[in-house]
Amino acid sequence: MESFFVEFEPISAITIFTALCKRVETDEWTDNEDLEVQNFIETLDRSLVHVKNAERLNKLLDFRDDNLLKQRISDAVGYIRSSLELDILDVEPLWIVDAKKNFEILKNEVHKLALLESNSDKEKDMWQAVEMELNKINVEKLGYDHPLCSGILDDSLEPFTTISKDFLKTFKKPCKKFELPESTELKNICVEFVQKENEKYLNPPQNFGNAVFGEFLDKPEKLQELTNQMLRVLSQVYSSPKWKATKPSNINEGSGEKASSASAVRKGSCQRARRPDYMVITKVNSKEVEIGYLETGRPKSSSDKQIQDHKKLNRFCKDSIDTIKSQRNKRVYGDLELDYLSIFTINIAGDVVEFRSMCKEFGLYRVWLLNKVKIPLNILSAKPKDVYSLIHNLLAFRTAIACTISKMLYGPDDTMEVISTISTSSAMSVDSSISTVGSPSHYSSSQKNTKKRRTKKNKNQYIFVAGETSK
């Protein structure tokens, strides 16, 4: 397996699963999960010493720096065990069986939409083009983690990479409701911010040449300003749900990552459930909904890392939609307008952040890239338009979640006042009052008459939690 890490091409094909498959091919496979995990990590460490290519090195470092590496190896071992057992019976590997089933369901739903009379001619043409491209795809060659194998249509991947841009625009039309108009006021604030930050670097405000032991460096006014800044940060730390636990045993002292309950439902175990870096959990009238996920990498993350996280986020979204819309949870979520359900993701790799949403309409899981923006990591090279674009899209992301929850609670006509607490697993929190704004009409699959519901104001409270659930 060491030669696989050091020499195998293409580099994009190097995954935990393919690396373990090499052990099967060379008769090194032990079928012992603990031994396979230990061997993988030890081999990976030995390989890092011999790798000279920067892209390959970043790929292997992504494996090594993953806090959930052992869990991912264990998952891959489980896939291989299933495959080996089924091969003895001369049956296709389990993931291929599931992928073919999901892919056939997907093609059938697309075919229905291509013939749906209520669709416009442009929509029919688009679905026909999608159907033609899907028929050209061999699902066995995609890999078990490809969105199409889970029945997900992703506008960043096949078949939308091969159809016309006009068809792609038609597919993305429903996600236009999540956009916000540009704000001249916010733009001006960003311009002023960049100018002031640049002045700090070009004209250092302080000279330490006269520093004296036992004396403050700053004047009283500056000391007061610095103290207030630190107290504000400390206040945010105190407000974080992570530190509000009354018993020390309730505090998560690990990486801050919490297992997705939706993933746990699919996998049948919290221990085997996937863990996003951050998670937005919404409590509406005591009902818990995982409505947002975030994955992030190092500043020099490879493109492969971003693709892997993108596929992982798609899986989280599908699990959340399936859990909320499942028949066994109808009693729990039955009073919500689930036609308006969308799940949102943020994928950060290097200095790029991607905002996406997923919904299920007409039996199809659809993923839309809402926007892709640059993160201005270096203030000396930062441009006001980049700072504004990042802030604008973060505000649009926040608004999209608030609108989605409002529509799920009250349908298209009612409005509500939203009280929220936003916190992160990095122990930073911000208290804010969000007034829900109206959003364009929803593209509903049922077109049913929405029921009117009035809920007492004190039950209109819900909590955004990133990383951990607030009790």
N, C-alpha and C positions, 0 to 999 in steps of 0.2 A: 504493500500500500504506500510505502514511502516513495517509491519511484513514480507512483500515480500522482502524488502531490507535487513532485518536483518536475515531472516531464510531460504529463498528459496534456494534450491539446484537443479541442479548444479549452481555454481556461474557464469559460462560462459554464462548461459541463461538469466542472469539479464541484460536487455536492457531497454532503454526508452520506446520502443514499448510494450514489455511484461509487464512492470510496469503499463502502462496506461491501458492495457487490463485487468489487475486485478481490476481496478476501474469499468470497464464495468461489469465484472463477479459479483462484490459485489454491483451492482446498485448504485455506488457512482458517476458514470459518469454524468457530467453536460452539455456536448456538448458546453461549453463556452471556447474558446481557451485561453483567458486571465486568467480565473479561473483555468484551468487545468495547465497552466504554473506556476502560483503562487503556487498552491497546491503541484506540483511536487517538486519545489525547497524547500518549507518549510518542506515537509515530508522528503526529502533527508537530510536536515540539522538536523532534529530531529533524524534520523536513525544513523547518524555518531557517535552520543554520545554513542549508545548502541552496536556498532559493535566492537568485540574483535579480530576476525580473521583477520590476516594481509592481506591475498589475497582479502577478501571481502572488507576490508577498502580501499585498493588501487583501487579496482574496482569503489567504490562509489566516491572516491576522483577524479578519472579520469573524472567522470561526472561533479563534482562540479567545477573543475579547467578548464573545457572546456569553452573558450570564446564565443562559439557559442551554449551554452546549450539551451538558450531560442529558438533559431532558430530550433534546432534539436527536441525539444519538440513540437514546432508548426508543423513541418513536420510530426511527429508521430501522432499528433491529426488529421491531414488531412487524413492520411492513415486509421485511425480508423473510422472517419466519413464516408469515402467511403465504408468501409467494412460494417458498420451498415446499410447504405442505401441499399446496394446490398443484404444484408441478408434478409431485409424486402421483397425484390422481389424474394427471394429464388434463389439468384445467388451467385456464388463464389466471395470472396473478389477480388477487382480489381488487387492487386499485384499477386495473384495466376493465374488469367486469363492471365496477361502479361507474367508471368514467364513460364507458360505452352506453350504459343505461341513461346517465345524465345527459349525454350528448344527443341521444336519440330524442329524449323529451324536449330538449332545447330546439332541435331542428323541427319537430312537430309543431311547437308553439310558434316558431318563426313562420312556418308554412301557413298556419292559420291567419296570422297577421297580414301576410301577403295577399290573402283572399278576403280579408275583412271588409265588408261593404262600407262601414262607417269611416274607414280610413280615406284620406285624400289620395289622389293619383300619385303625388310625390311620395307619400308614405308607403304606398303599395310598391312603387318602384324600388324604394330603399330596401324594404324587406325582401323583395325578390332578389336583389343584388346580394344581400346578406346570406340568403338561403343558398345561392349558387356558390358562394365562397365557402360556406360551411360544408357543402357536399364534397369539396376538394380536400378537406382536411382529414388526415389520418390521426385519430385521437391517441393511438398508441405511441406516436412519436412526439407527443407534446410534453410528456412528463406528468407525474401524478399530481404536482402542485399547480398545474396550469388552470386558470379560471374556467376555461371551456370544459375541463374534466369535471367541474362542479356545477356545470350548467349556467355559468355566468357570462354575460356579454359585456366585455370591457372595451370602451372606446379607444384605449391605448394599445390594444393588442389585436391579433387576428379575430375576426375577418376585416376589421375597420382599417387596418394598415394597407389593404389592397383595393378598397373600393374608393369611389370618387369623394372629394371633399364636400361636395354638395349633399351627398347621402349622409356623410358624417354629421353635417350641420343639422340635418333633419332628425337624426337619432338623438342629438344633444339638445334639441329644442325644449323638451320638458324641464331641463335643469336651469333654464334662463331665469326661472322664478327666484333662484338663490342669489342673483346678482344685486349689487347695490350701486346707485349712481355715484359718480365721483364727487368728492367734496373739496371745493376750493379752499375752505377754511382749514381743513386738515392738511392740505398740500402746503399751505403757507406755514403752518406749524412745523412741518417736516423740514422745509427749507431753512427756517430759523434754527432748528435743532442741529442740523448738519453744519451750518456756519459756526455756531457756538462751539461745537465739539472740535471742529478743525482748528479754531483759534486756540483751544486748550493745548493742542499738540504743537502748533506752530509758535505759540507764545506761552511757554510754561509759566504758570501763575506763581510759582514758589521757588525760591532759591534756598537750598539747605546749607549754604556756606556758613551761615551764622548760627547753626544749630548748637544748642548748649544743653548738656545733661541737666535734668531736673527742671526744665522749663518747657512749656507748651510751644509748639512750632507756630501756632496760629493765634491770631487776634481773637478777642472774646466773641465778636460777631461770627467769625468763621467757625469757631469751636461750637457755637450754638447751632449753626447750620449743619455741621457734620454730625453732631449728636442727634439732632432731629431726624436726619436721614437714617441713621442706624436704628433709632427707636422705631421708625416706621417699618423697617425690615423686620425687627424683632416682634413688632405687633402682628405682622403677617404670619410669622412663624407660630406665634401663640394661637392664632386663629385657625391654623390648619387642623383638619380632623385627625391627622396623624398623631398629634400631640395632645389631643383632648381626652384621650382614654384615661379613666380613673385608676385602672390597674396596669402596672408595668407589663404584664403578660399580654395585654391587648395591643401593644405597640409593635408594629411591623418593623423589625430592625434589619431586614434583608435589603434587597435591591430596590424596594418600593414598588415592585411589580406585583399586581394582584391577578390571580387567575380569572379568566373570563368565565362567568357562570353560564353563558350561552355555549361556549366551547365545551364546558364540563358536561352539559346536557348531551351534546353530540358524542363525546368520547366516553361518557358514562362514568367519569371519575374526575374529581377536582385535581387530583395529583397529576393526571395526564393532560389536563386542560392547558391550552396555550395561554401565554401571558403577554399582553401588550405592554409597551413601555409606559403608556398612559391610557386612561380610559375615562370617558364621560358617562357617568351613571345618573340617570334621571329618576327621581322618585315623584310620582304623580299620584296624589291621593293614596299613598302607601304602596303603590305599584312600582316595581323597579324595572327600568328599561336601560339597557346598554345602547346608547345612541351615538357614541363617538369613540374613536380609537386613534392613537398616535404611535408611530414608530420613528425612532431617530437613530442616527449613526454618528461616527466620529467626523470631525471637520474634513478629513481626507478620505471619506468613505468611497468605495468603488461603485461603479454603476450597477454591478451585480448585486451589491448589498441593497440598493434602492429597489431593484426588481424583486428580490426575495421578500423585502418588507412589503412591497406593493401586493404581492400574491398573498402574503400572510394577512394583511388588512382586509383583502377581499373575503378571505375565509371567515374572519371575525364578523364582518358585516352579514354574510349569508347565515352564519350560525345565529346571530341576533334576530334577524328577520324570521328565520324558521322557528325559533323558540317562541317569539311573541305571537306569531300567527298559527302556531300548532293548535290542533283541536283540544288537546288536553289542557291548554292554558286559556281556553275560550272563556271560562268563568272568571279568570283573573283579569284578562285584558278586554273582555267582551264589550265593556262600555266605552272603549276608546275608538275613535274613528281611524282605524288602521289603514284605510285607503291613503292616508296622508303620511304614513310611516316612511321615513328615509333615515338611513344611517350614514354618518359622516366620518371621514378619515383625514388625517394629516400625515404625510410621509416626508421626513427630513433626511436628506443625505448630502453631506458636504454643505455647500452654501445654497442649496436649492430646496424649496418646500413645495409639495404638491398637495392641493386640496381636492378631495373627491367626495362623491356621494353615491349611495346605492339604494335602489328601491326595487320592489317586485310588483310589476304591472302586467296584466294579461298573461300571467304564468311565467314571465321572464324576469330573471335577475339582471338589472341593468346598472352598469357602473359608468359614471360620467366624471371626466376630469374637469373640475370647476375652474381651476387656474393653477398655474405653475409660476412661482416668483422666486427671485434671488434674495438671499438673506445678506444684508450688508455687514459682513463680519469685521471688516477693517474700516474704521471711520475715515482714514486718510483717503481711501478710494471710494468711499460711500457717496452715492448720488441721492439727492432729495427724492427723485422719482422712485428709486428702489425702496427707500425708507417708507414713503407713502404707500407704495404698492403692497408692502408687507402688512402695514397697519390696516389698510383698506380691506385686504382679504381676510385678515384675522377678525375684523369687525363683521364682515359679511358672513363668515363661518359661524360666529356667535349668534348673529341675527337669524341665520337659517335654522339653527337648532331651536331657538326660542319660538320662531314661527311654526316649525314642525310640531313642537309640543303643544302650542296653542291650538293648532288645527286638529290635532288628535283629541284634545280635550273637548273642544267646542264646535268643531266643524268649520265651514267656510264663512259663517256670518257673525258669530259671536266674537267678542274680544275679551281679554283677561289681563289683569295686572300680574306681572311675574315678579316674584321675590326670589332672588337666587344668591347662593354662596358659591363662589368659584374657588377651588383650591387645587393644589398640585401635590404629587408625591414627593416633590423636592422641598416640601414644607413652606411653600409660598402661597399666600391666599389674598384675594381681593374681594371685599364686600361691595356689591353694587346693586342698584335697582334698575331692572330692565323693563321698559314698557314695550309690550309686544306690538310690532307694526304689522300692517296688512300685507298679504302676499298675493300674487296673481292666482287665478283659478287653477285648481289642481287637476292634473290629467288622470282622472280616476278610471279604474277598470270596471267598476260596478255602476257608476252614474246613478247611484241610489239617492233617495231623498235623505238628507242628513237629519238625524234626530236632534232636537233641541234639548240641551241639558243646562241646568243652572246649579252651580256648586257654591257652597258657602265660601266666602272669601278666605277664611282661615284655613281652608283645605286646598287653596290654590297654590300652596307653597311647594316648591320642589327644589332639589339640591343638585347642582353639578358637582361631581367629584372626579378628579383625575387621579388615577393610581389606586385609591382606596375608597371603600364605601363609608360614608359618614353615617354614624348611628344617631 
